[in-house]
Amino acid sequence: MSAPSAAKLPPFDPRDPLGLDDLLAPEDLAIRDTVRAWAADRVLPHIAEWYERGEVPVLRELARELGALGALGMSLTGYGCAGATAVQYGLACLELEAADSGIRSLVSVQGSLAMYAIHRYGFEEQKQRWLPGMAAGETIGCFGLTEPDHGSDPAGMRTYAKRDGADWVLNGRKMWITNGSLAGVAVVWARTDDADGGSGGIRGFLVPAGTPGFTAPDIKHKWSLRASVTSELVLDDVRLPADAVLPGAVGLRGPLSCLSHARYGIVWGSMGAARAGFEAALRYATSREQFGRPIGGFQLTQAKLADMAVELHKGILLAHHLGRRMDAGRLRAEQVSFGKLNNVREAIEICRTARTVLGANGISLEYPVMRHATNLESVLTYEGTVEMHQLVLGKALTGLDAFR
Ligand SMILES: Cc1cc2nc3c(=O)[nH]c(=O)nc-3n(C[C@H](O)[C@H](O)[C@H](O)COP(=O)(O)OP(=O)(O)OC[C@H]3O[C@@H](n4cnc5c(N)ncnc54)[C@H](O)[C@@H]3O)c2cc1C
């Protein structure tokens, strides 16, 4: 078979050098373009100011708009959720994170952690009560697993739920909780005496905001994810009725399955931040002149741009592959770890390299690269640190557990 002549080939597109759009169906492209246009209109014009202030004054409004777009609990079905494919959900994460990781975090925590937990592990009345309002962005959810002394190793958590008659009484503290003070409902994971001790006793509870003894003070002085609310959850003799517990989740497997779903969104989302960094560097390299010519004309800058483009589009291809496996019901948690480990690590590297291409301007909020790079420091840590995903893969590869 002879090779087609160059004239018959589609032109090289610097935004899509591998032609990955060919993998997408028309409805995938339509969803992607809708989310991209929303972010360009509602987030990008204001994000630098919000980031500098460390506050998004219209966050609740944005949540309702994201609900109207179908982006909240997007891949869930029923209860007002869009029932999108995993690939479509991933594309939305990518477009949102190309605007800012904080906005994508709002959507991930809402849909993949809080709503997913209720959808998968709740009983019908819990789903009816919470999910439609959450899908619409009227009610925001958060997911409290991490504690001040238990991050990578949540099995050691101290938050405790004790039976008192038919009620449950919760005491403890959660730390670094996205959406905490915004949330109308908190999914809180606590140790119980159910089951036979160990992590088998960990259960999920739905804690409505305003329940006596429950507060969510915000964590200040963050230098990353500044356009996202991060809070503590303080539980001081919080009394909940018997029907506040998620019946389907017993043991750490419950929260870990939610995290796997959210991590999948990060595999895509991180490539959005990387794309924004790469595109800023490419634009800058073709307009900024030094030594009498555009800096993009120097081989050293071209090497940076070529390496960034290779890692960016390899990462998108990997995300797409994992999305197809998820849609086929064949995605393993180790494969999600593979994607999160690679894509977040490469995204931060791309943004750091983009920062160098922009020289001094790279550190300014006038350009997006430093904002994305500092956001990615959080993304590198939450939903399992780099080291945790290396240990997950290490165990899968060798059959040897090196966690402790
Ligand atoms: C902005 C932000 C938002 C967050 N949102 C949420 C949220 O909504 N809900 C929630 O529950 N949590 C949330 N988190 C918490 C996040 O999931 C934890 O920070 C993360 O799991 C790591 O825990 P840690 O910070 O306690 O670090 P630690 O677990 O103390 O780890 C510190 C370092 O030690 C390493 N380490 C630990 N154990 C080992 C080991 N066995 N071998 C090698 N290295 C090891 C880690 O990889 C890391 O580098 C958020 C965090 C941030 C920064």
The ligand as an SDF file (V2000), in Angstrom:
LIG
                    3D

 53 58  0  0  0  0  0  0  0  0999 V2000
   -6.0570   22.0070   48.5450 C   0  0  0  0  0  0  0  0  0  0  0  0
   -6.3630   20.6610   49.1070 C   0  0  0  0  0  0  0  0  0  0  0  0
   -7.6540   20.1540   49.0580 C   0  0  0  0  0  0  0  0  0  0  0  0
   -7.9510   18.9180   49.6350 C   0  0  0  0  0  0  0  0  0  0  0  0
   -9.2520   18.4500   49.6110 N   0  0  0  0  0  0  0  0  0  0  0  0
   -9.5780   17.3100   50.3150 C   0  0  0  0  0  0  0  0  0  0  0  0
  -10.9390   16.8950   50.4390 C   0  0  0  0  0  0  0  0  0  0  0  0
  -11.8510   17.4930   49.8640 O   0  0  0  0  0  0  0  0  0  0  0  0
  -11.2190   15.8100   51.2210 N   0  0  0  0  0  0  0  0  0  0  0  0
  -10.2410   15.1110   51.8860 C   0  0  0  0  0  0  0  0  0  0  0  0
  -10.5630   14.1560   52.5970 O   0  0  0  0  0  0  0  0  0  0  0  0
   -8.9200   15.4900   51.7710 N   0  0  0  0  0  0  0  0  0  0  0  0
   -8.5820   16.5740   51.0090 C   0  0  0  0  0  0  0  0  0  0  0  0
   -7.2540   16.9670   50.9060 N   0  0  0  0  0  0  0  0  0  0  0  0
   -6.2370   16.2470   51.6670 C   0  0  0  0  0  0  0  0  0  0  0  0
   -5.3220   15.3730   50.8180 C   0  0  0  0  0  0  0  0  0  0  0  0
   -6.0160   14.2820   50.3050 O   0  0  0  0  0  0  0  0  0  0  0  0
   -4.1310   14.9720   51.7130 C   0  0  0  0  0  0  0  0  0  0  0  0
   -3.3560   16.1450   51.9000 O   0  0  0  0  0  0  0  0  0  0  0  0
   -3.2820   13.8610   51.1000 C   0  0  0  0  0  0  0  0  0  0  0  0
   -3.9620   12.6370   51.1550 O   0  0  0  0  0  0  0  0  0  0  0  0
   -1.9260   13.7090   51.8210 C   0  0  0  0  0  0  0  0  0  0  0  0
   -2.0890   13.6690   53.1900 O   0  0  0  0  0  0  0  0  0  0  0  0
   -1.1780   14.6130   54.1320 P   0  0  0  0  0  0  0  0  0  0  0  0
   -1.2420   16.0000   53.6030 O   0  0  0  0  0  0  0  0  0  0  0  0
   -1.6300   14.3790   55.5320 O   0  0  0  0  0  0  0  0  0  0  0  0
    0.2870   14.1230   53.9280 O   0  0  0  0  0  0  0  0  0  0  0  0
    0.9990   12.8670   54.6570 P   0  0  0  0  0  0  0  0  0  0  0  0
    0.1610   11.6390   54.5080 O   0  0  0  0  0  0  0  0  0  0  0  0
    1.4180   13.2730   56.0270 O   0  0  0  0  0  0  0  0  0  0  0  0
    2.2890   12.6970   53.7410 O   0  0  0  0  0  0  0  0  0  0  0  0
    3.4140   13.5760   53.8180 C   0  0  0  0  0  0  0  0  0  0  0  0
    4.4760   13.0450   52.8420 C   0  0  0  0  0  0  0  0  0  0  0  0
    4.8940   11.7550   53.2520 O   0  0  0  0  0  0  0  0  0  0  0  0
    4.7350   10.8410   52.1780 C   0  0  0  0  0  0  0  0  0  0  0  0
    4.4240    9.5240   52.7070 N   0  0  0  0  0  0  0  0  0  0  0  0
    3.4530    9.1640   53.5760 C   0  0  0  0  0  0  0  0  0  0  0  0
    3.4540    7.8480   53.7820 N   0  0  0  0  0  0  0  0  0  0  0  0
    4.4470    7.3320   53.0210 C   0  0  0  0  0  0  0  0  0  0  0  0
    4.9500    6.0150   52.7590 C   0  0  0  0  0  0  0  0  0  0  0  0
    4.3990    4.9200   53.3110 N   0  0  0  0  0  0  0  0  0  0  0  0
    5.9900    5.8790   51.9150 N   0  0  0  0  0  0  0  0  0  0  0  0
    6.5300    6.9690   51.3000 C   0  0  0  0  0  0  0  0  0  0  0  0
    6.1000    8.2290   51.4840 N   0  0  0  0  0  0  0  0  0  0  0  0
    5.0780    8.4090   52.3330 C   0  0  0  0  0  0  0  0  0  0  0  0
    3.6190   11.4090   51.3450 C   0  0  0  0  0  0  0  0  0  0  0  0
    3.6050   10.8790   50.0240 O   0  0  0  0  0  0  0  0  0  0  0  0
    3.9350   12.8860   51.4070 C   0  0  0  0  0  0  0  0  0  0  0  0
    4.9390   13.1940   50.4920 O   0  0  0  0  0  0  0  0  0  0  0  0
   -6.9340   18.1760   50.2630 C   0  0  0  0  0  0  0  0  0  0  0  0
   -5.6030   18.6760   50.2710 C   0  0  0  0  0  0  0  0  0  0  0  0
   -5.3180   19.8920   49.6870 C   0  0  0  0  0  0  0  0  0  0  0  0
   -3.9230   20.4080   49.7090 C   0  0  0  0  0  0  0  0  0  0  0  0
  1  2  1  0
  2  3  1  0
  2 52  2  0
  3  4  2  0
  4  5  1  0
  4 50  1  0
  5  6  2  0
  6  7  1  0
  6 13  1  0
  7  8  2  0
  7  9  1  0
  9 10  1  0
 10 11  2  0
 10 12  1  0
 12 13  2  0
 13 14  1  0
 14 15  1  0
 14 50  1  0
 15 16  1  0
 16 17  1  0
 16 18  1  0
 18 19  1  0
 18 20  1  0
 20 21  1  0
 20 22  1  0
 22 23  1  0
 23 24  1  0
 24 25  2  0
 24 26  1  0
 24 27  1  0
 27 28  1  0
 28 29  2  0
 28 30  1  0
 28 31  1  0
 31 32  1  0
 32 33  1  0
 33 34  1  0
 33 48  1  0
 34 35  1  0
 35 36  1  0
 35 46  1  0
 36 37  1  0
 36 45  1  0
 37 38  2  0
 38 39  1  0
 39 40  1  0
 39 45  2  0
 40 41  1  0
 40 42  2  0
 42 43  1  0
 43 44  2  0
 44 45  1  0
 46 47  1  0
 46 48  1  0
 48 49  1  0
 50 51  2  0
 51 52  1  0
 52 53  1  0
M  END
$$$$
